[in-house]
């Protein structure tokens, strides 16, 4: 386990830029003497993923590969990650790490994107890991993986990493250009049953865009629901289709759509009814929970009309306004999947949607609000909303478990000397820092591989990892504000 004053970082780049991981020094959050109001663990963006699903859009991601002429136009797409087959194992390793620090923790809060593609089987896998039980993280063919990186179950495509090596004499691009290793047997080991002891403290979910929308972006109509459980996996753009169609498939502001057509190239897959898309009434809804001496109010910032950025519907805004009025005299922390600066998606086919400035203004009208926890951006961050005298609230964002650095955050909320403090300590999952191709026979060995893959994502090596880590002021730190009731 990583101790106080330490963190995991990338080492010296080797062939193709691949970096093994090392332990380096890091800041320790200053101690705070005061009355503890609540202790929580903040987890976000677990992205438990059925990587074998035909409702995924991995083929769009190649247009953001280094060297693609469309990279600067489409940006980072994020529909394919080499570590996407290992999300169940990473979550189980994080459960183990949280349980090791569970003494005194009141609750675990998961701020959205618990799953990756709005599928029922992903939903069941995630909840089983968090509650405790056995997960078999595969779908479709019970014998052969049909993931895009499988050498046997999917047509060979050099754009995807193949842990078992090439089907011919030429390795795939991640291996030959970016130093990715061979890990024979990884695909099969990723499908083996995972045993989780479950969290030892209550956990509370908040809805995210990937929980409700296909690939976190597209409303699932009847045709897309059929695609998810069917026998045809789209493998490329339709004939004559411009790569700029990617912008429609991963649009931050709705509407958005899957861009395939009847003549799109496709690969056969084994149909599986367990992949059905969740119904609205199965999703986590807004709620209010009193945890210790703090009231937590969860907002649903997902725009159900499409687009991966967020907003609040009018009914949701009215509900939030009433909950804040009813909470006068309490300390309030609001929760959402999207941080404030991502509430930009006004697209609607019904009720009006409300954006960042209006929501922040409402929160500042209520001095009871002392904090806002969010996720979505897959990065550690902090942002002050308020005046120079300390009146306002802190917004704290925690990174994801699918991308680097695969961490959660332990937060103490304290009252001390007329001020409120948020004291943060980051939590690494329980996998060892070093990975080994011979050590993939258990959950933590597989989670160690996932962490190394996330640290070496070839789509985002030029500074992206440092952004996800945040600065020292975003990691192990203390954030202060005036106590509104002092």
C-alpha positions in Angstrom: 0.0 0.0 0.0 1.1 3.6 -0.7 1.8 5.4 2.6 1.4 9.0 3.7 3.8 11.3 1.8 4.0 9.0 -1.2 2.3 8.7 -4.6 2.6 6.6 -7.7 4.0 8.2 -10.8 5.4 7.3 -14.2 9.1 6.4 -14.4 11.6 6.9 -17.1 10.1 6.3 -20.6 11.4 3.2 -22.4 10.8 1.9 -25.9 7.8 3.6 -27.5 7.4 5.9 -24.5 6.1 3.2 -22.2 6.7 4.1 -18.5 6.7 1.6 -15.7 5.4 3.0 -12.4 7.5 4.2 -9.4 6.7 5.6 -6.0 7.7 9.3 -5.4 7.3 11.8 -2.6 4.1 13.7 -2.3 2.5 16.3 0.1 0.7 15.3 3.2 -2.5 17.1 4.1 -2.0 19.3 7.2 -3.6 18.1 10.4 -6.8 20.0 11.4 -7.9 20.2 15.0 -11.7 20.6 15.3 -15.0 19.0 15.5 -15.5 16.4 12.8 -18.9 16.8 11.1 -18.6 13.9 8.6 -16.1 11.6 7.1 -16.8 10.3 3.6 -14.9 8.6 0.8 -15.5 10.2 -2.6 -15.4 7.8 -5.6 -16.3 8.8 -9.1 -16.4 7.4 -12.6 -15.9 3.8 -11.9 -17.1 3.0 -15.5 -17.8 -0.7 -15.0 -17.7 -1.8 -18.6 -19.0 -4.6 -20.7 -16.2 -4.3 -23.2 -17.7 -7.2 -25.3 -20.9 -5.3 -26.0 -21.9 -4.6 -29.6 -23.4 -1.3 -28.5 -20.0 0.2 -28.1 -18.2 2.6 -30.5 -14.5 1.7 -30.3 -14.0 2.3 -34.0 -14.6 6.1 -33.5 -11.6 6.4 -31.2 -9.0 5.8 -34.0 -9.7 9.3 -35.4 -8.1 10.7 -32.2 -5.0 8.5 -32.4 -1.7 10.3 -32.6 -0.9 10.8 -36.2 -4.6 10.9 -37.3 -5.3 14.0 -39.5 -8.6 14.4 -37.7 -7.1 14.4 -34.2 -7.1 18.2 -33.9 -10.7 18.3 -35.1 -12.4 15.6 -33.1 -10.3 15.9 -29.9 -10.1 13.0 -27.4 -12.9 10.6 -28.2 -12.7 8.1 -25.3 -14.7 5.2 -26.8 -11.8 2.8 -26.5 -9.3 2.1 -23.8 -6.9 -0.9 -23.6 -7.7 -1.2 -19.9 -11.5 -1.3 -20.4 -11.7 -5.1 -19.9 -10.4 -4.7 -16.3 -12.9 -2.3 -14.7 -14.5 -4.8 -12.4 -11.1 -5.8 -11.0 -10.1 -2.2 -10.4 -13.4 -1.5 -8.6 -12.9 -4.6 -6.4 -9.3 -3.5 -5.6 -10.7 0.0 -4.6 -13.3 -1.7 -2.4 -10.4 -3.5 -0.6 -8.5 -0.3 -0.2 -11.4 1.7 1.2 -12.2 -1.1 3.6 -8.7 -0.9 4.9 -9.4 2.7 5.9 -13.1 2.3 6.8 -12.8 3.0 10.5 -14.6 6.3 11.2 -16.0 6.6 7.7 -19.7 7.5 7.6 -20.4 6.7 3.9 -18.9 6.2 0.4 -20.3 8.6 -2.2 -20.1 7.6 -5.8 -20.7 10.7 -8.1 -21.9 9.0 -11.3 -20.7 7.0 -14.2 -20.8 3.9 -12.1 -21.2 2.1 -15.4 -20.0 2.8 -19.0 -22.8 2.1 -21.4 -26.1 2.2 -19.6 -26.4 -1.6 -19.6 -28.2 -3.8 -17.2 -25.4 -6.3 -16.8 -22.9 -3.5 -16.1 -25.3 -2.2 -13.5 -25.5 -5.6 -11.8 -21.7 -6.1 -11.9 -21.1 -2.7 -10.3 -23.6 -3.1 -7.5 -22.4 -6.7 -6.7 -18.8 -5.5 -6.3 -19.9 -2.7 -4.0 -22.4 -4.8 -2.0 -20.4 -8.0 -2.0 -20.7 -11.1 -4.1 -19.4 -12.8 -7.2 -19.3 -11.2 -10.7 -18.6 -13.0 -13.9 -17.4 -10.0 -16.0 -18.2 -11.3 -19.6 -21.0 -11.3 -22.0 -21.9 -13.0 -25.3 -19.9 -16.1 -26.1 -19.1 -18.0 -22.8 -15.9 -19.5 -24.3 -14.3 -16.8 -26.4 -14.0 -13.1 -25.8 -15.4 -10.9 -28.6 -13.7 -7.8 -27.3 -11.9 -5.8 -30.0 -8.5 -6.8 -28.5 -9.3 -10.5 -28.6 -7.1 -12.4 -31.1 -9.7 -15.1 -31.6 -13.2 -13.5 -31.1 -12.9 -10.3 -33.2 -11.5 -9.6 -36.6 -7.8 -8.5 -36.4 -7.5 -4.7 -36.4 -4.1 -3.1 -35.9 -5.6 -0.1 -34.1 -6.4 -2.1 -31.0 -4.0 -3.5 -28.5 -3.9 -7.3 -28.4 -2.4 -8.6 -25.2 -1.8 -12.0 -26.8 0.3 -10.6 -29.6 -0.3 -10.4 -33.3 -2.3 -12.7 -35.5 0.4 -12.3 -38.2 4.0 -11.1 -38.3 3.2 -7.5 -37.7 2.2 -6.3 -34.2 -0.6 -3.9 -33.6 0.1 -0.1 -33.5 0.0 0.2 -29.7 2.6 -2.5 -29.4 5.0 -1.4 -32.2 4.6 2.4 -31.9 3.9 3.0 -28.2 5.7 0.2 -26.3 2.7 -1.8 -25.1 3.6 -5.1 -23.7 2.5 -8.6 -24.4 0.5 -10.2 -21.6 -0.5 -13.7 -22.8 -3.8 -14.9 -21.3 -4.9 -11.4 -20.0 -8.1 -11.5 -22.0 -9.2 -14.8 -20.6 -8.1 -13.9 -17.0 -10.2 -10.7 -17.3 -13.3 -12.9 -17.8 -12.8 -15.0 -14.7 -15.1 -14.7 -11.7 -14.3 -11.8 -9.3 -15.1 -12.2 -5.6 -15.8 -9.0 -3.7 -16.3 -8.6 0.0 -18.3 -5.4 -0.5 -17.9 -2.1 1.2 -18.1 -2.1 5.0 -19.8 1.2 5.1 -23.0 2.4 3.3 -22.5 3.7 -0.2 -24.7 6.2 -2.0 -24.8 6.7 -5.8 -25.4 9.8 -7.9 -26.5 9.5 -11.6 -24.0 10.2 -14.4 -24.3 10.5 -18.2 -22.8 7.0 -18.8 -25.4 5.5 -16.4 -28.3 6.8 -18.6 -27.0 7.3 -22.1 -25.2 5.0 -24.6 -21.5 5.7 -24.4 -22.6 8.5 -22.1 -23.9 10.6 -25.0 -26.8 9.1 -27.0 -30.4 8.5 -26.1 -31.2 4.8 -26.6 -34.1 4.5 -29.0 -35.6 1.1 -29.9 -33.1 0.4 -32.7 -30.2 1.0 -30.4 -31.7 -1.1 -27.7 -31.9 -3.9 -30.2 -28.3 -3.3 -31.2 -27.2 -3.8 -27.6 -28.6 -7.3 -27.2 -28.1 -8.3 -30.9 -25.6 -10.2 -33.0 -23.9 -7.5 -35.0 -21.1 -5.3 -33.8 -20.3 -2.2 -35.9 -16.6 -2.1 -36.8 -16.3 1.1 -38.9 -17.9 4.1 -40.5 -20.5 3.5 -43.2 -19.3 3.4 -46.8 -18.2 6.8 -47.9 -18.8 8.3 -44.4 -16.6 11.2 -43.4 -14.5 10.8 -40.2 -16.2 14.1 -39.1 -19.2 11.9 -38.3 -17.3 11.3 -35.1 -18.5 14.7 -33.9 -22.1 13.5 -34.1 -21.4 10.3 -32.2 -19.6 11.9 -29.2 -21.3 15.4 -29.1 -20.9 17.2 -25.8 -24.1 19.1 -26.5 -27.2 17.2 -27.8 -28.6 16.0 -30.0 -26.2 13.1 -30.7 -26.5 9.9 -32.6 -24.9 6.6 -33.5 -23.7 7.1 -37.0 -23.8 3.6 -38.4 -26.1 2.5 -41.3 -27.1 -0.8 -42.8 -24.0 -0.9 -44.9 -21.6 -0.2 -42.1 -18.9 -2.8 -41.7 -19.8 -5.2 -38.9 -18.6 -8.3 -37.1 -20.8 -11.1 -35.9 -21.2 -11.5 -32.1 -23.1 -13.7 -29.8 -26.4 -12.0 -28.8 -27.0 -11.6 -25.1 -30.2 -10.3 -23.4 -28.3 -9.3 -20.3 -27.0 -6.3 -22.2 -30.3 -4.6 -22.3 -30.3 -0.9 -21.8 -31.6 0.4 -18.5 -35.0 2.0 -18.2 -35.4 5.4 -16.6 -37.0 4.0 -13.5 -33.9 1.8 -12.8 -31.5 4.8 -12.6 -30.4 6.5 -9.4 -32.5 9.5 -8.7 -31.9 12.7 -6.7 -31.9 12.3 -3.0 -31.1 13.9 0.4 -29.1 12.1 3.1 -27.9 13.3 6.4 -24.5 11.8 7.1 -23.0 12.7 10.4 -23.5 16.5 10.9 -23.8 17.2 7.1 -26.7 17.1 4.8 -25.8 15.8 1.3 -28.1 16.7 -1.6 -27.6 14.9 -4.9 -28.5 16.6 -8.1 -29.2 14.8 -11.4 -27.2 16.8 -14.0 -27.6 14.3 -16.8 -29.4 15.7 -19.9 -31.6 12.7 -21.0 -32.0 14.3 -24.5 -28.3 13.6 -25.4 -24.9 15.0 -25.1 -22.2 14.2 -22.5 -22.2 17.6 -20.8 -24.8 18.4 -18.2 -27.5 20.7 -17.1 -30.5 20.7 -14.7 -34.1 20.4 -15.9 -36.7 22.9 -14.5 -38.3 20.4 -12.2 -34.9 19.4 -10.8 -34.0 23.1 -10.2 -37.3 23.7 -8.4 -36.7 20.6 -6.3 -33.1 21.7 -5.5 -34.4 25.2 -4.5 -36.9 23.7 -2.1 -34.3 21.3 -0.6 -31.9 24.1 0.1 -34.7 26.2 1.7 -35.6 23.2 3.9 -31.9 22.8 4.9 -31.4 26.2 6.5 -29.5 25.7 9.8 -27.6 22.7 8.5 -24.3 22.3 6.7 -25.0 21.2 3.2 -22.8 19.6 0.6 -24.3 19.2 -2.9 -23.4 16.4 -5.1 -23.5 15.9 -8.9 -21.8 14.0 -11.6 -20.9 17.1 -13.7 -18.9 19.8 -12.1 -20.2 23.4 -12.5 -18.1 24.3 -15.5 -19.6 21.3 -17.4 -23.2 22.4 -17.0 -23.3 23.7 -20.6 -25.8 21.4 -22.3 -29.0 23.3 -23.0 -30.4 20.9 -25.7 -33.9 19.9 -24.9 -37.0 18.4 -26.5 -39.2 19.3 -23.6 -38.7 21.2 -20.3 -36.1 24.0 -20.3 -32.5 23.1 -19.1 -30.6 25.3 -16.7 -26.8 25.9 -16.9 -23.8 26.6 -14.8 -24.2 30.3 -13.8 -27.8 29.8 -12.7 -27.1 26.8 -10.6 -24.0 28.4 -8.9 -26.0 31.6 -8.2 -28.7 29.5 -6.5 -26.2 27.7 -4.3 -24.5 31.0 -3.3 -27.9 32.4 -2.3 -28.0 29.7 0.5 -25.1 30.1 3.0 -25.8 26.6 4.3 -24.0 25.3 1.2 -20.3 24.7 2.1 -19.3 22.2 -0.6 -20.0 20.6 -3.9 -18.5 17.2 -4.8 -18.4 16.1 -8.5 -16.7 13.9 -11.0 -17.0 13.6 -14.8 -13.8 15.2 -15.9 -11.6 12.3 -14.7 -9.3 14.6 -12.8 -8.6 15.9 -9.3 -9.5 19.5 -9.1 -10.7 22.2 -6.7 -12.5 25.5 -7.3 -13.6 28.3 -5.0 -17.1 29.9 -5.4 -17.4 32.9 -3.2 -15.8 36.2 -2.0 -12.4 37.2 -0.7 -13.7 37.0 2.9 -14.3 33.3 2.7 -18.1 33.3 2.2 -19.1 30.7 -0.3 -18.3 27.1 -1.0 -15.6 24.8 -2.3 -16.2 22.5 -5.3 -14.0 19.4 -5.2 -13.7 17.0 -8.1 -12.2 13.5 -7.8 -10.6 11.5 -10.6 -11.9 8.3 -12.2 -11.1 4.6 -11.7 -10.8 3.9 -15.5 -8.2 6.6 -16.4 -5.0 7.5 -14.6 -4.5 7.8 -11.6 -7.4 5.5 -10.6 -7.8 7.0 -7.1 -10.6 7.9 -4.7 -10.6 10.6 -2.0 -11.1 10.5 1.7 -12.7 13.7 3.0 -13.0 15.0 6.6 -15.4 17.9 7.0 -14.6 19.8 10.2 -15.7 22.8 12.2 -12.8 24.7 13.7 -12.4 28.3 15.1 -15.2 29.9 13.1 -14.3 28.1 9.9 -15.2 24.9 8.0 -12.4 22.7 6.7 -12.4 20.0 4.0 -9.4 17.8 4.6 -8.5 15.5 1.7 -6.4 12.4 1.5 -6.2 10.4 -1.8 -6.6 6.6 -1.8 -5.0 4.3 -4.3 -6.6 0.9 -5.0 -5.1 -2.1 -3.4 -3.1 -3.4 -6.4 0.7 -3.4 -6.2 2.7 -0.7 -8.0 4.5 -3.2 -10.1 2.7 -5.4 -12.5 3.8 -8.7 -14.0 2.6 -10.8 -16.9 3.0 -13.8 -14.5 0.9 -12.1 -11.8 -2.5 -11.8 -13.5 -4.1 -14.7 -11.7 -5.8 -12.6 -9.1 -7.9 -9.4 -8.8 -5.1 -7.2 -7.6 -2.7 -8.4 -10.2 -5.2 -7.5 -13.0 -5.9 -4.2 -11.3 -2.1 -3.5 -11.4 -2.1 -4.1 -15.1 -5.0 -1.7 -15.6 -3.2 1.1 -13.6 -0.1 0.7 -15.8 -2.2 0.8 -19.0 -4.0 3.9 -17.8 -0.7 5.6 -17.0 0.5 4.8 -20.6 -2.6 5.8 -22.5 -1.1 6.8 -25.9 -4.0 9.1 -26.8 -3.1 11.5 -24.0 0.5 11.3 -23.1 1.4 15.0 -23.8 0.4 16.4 -20.4 -2.9 14.8 -20.0 -1.8 12.6 -17.1 -0.6 15.6 -15.2 -3.9 17.3 -15.7 -5.7 14.2 -14.3 -3.5 14.1 -11.3 -4.2 17.7 -10.4 -1.8 19.9 -8.6 -0.7 19.6 -5.0 -3.6 22.0 -4.1 -6.1 19.4 -5.5 -4.8 16.2 -3.9 -3.8 16.0 -0.3 -4.8 19.4 0.9 -7.1 21.3 3.2 -9.7 23.8 1.9 -11.1 26.5 4.3 -14.2 28.7 4.3 -16.1 30.8 6.9 -18.5 28.9 9.0 -21.9 30.3 8.0 -23.2 29.6 11.5 -20.3 30.9 13.5 
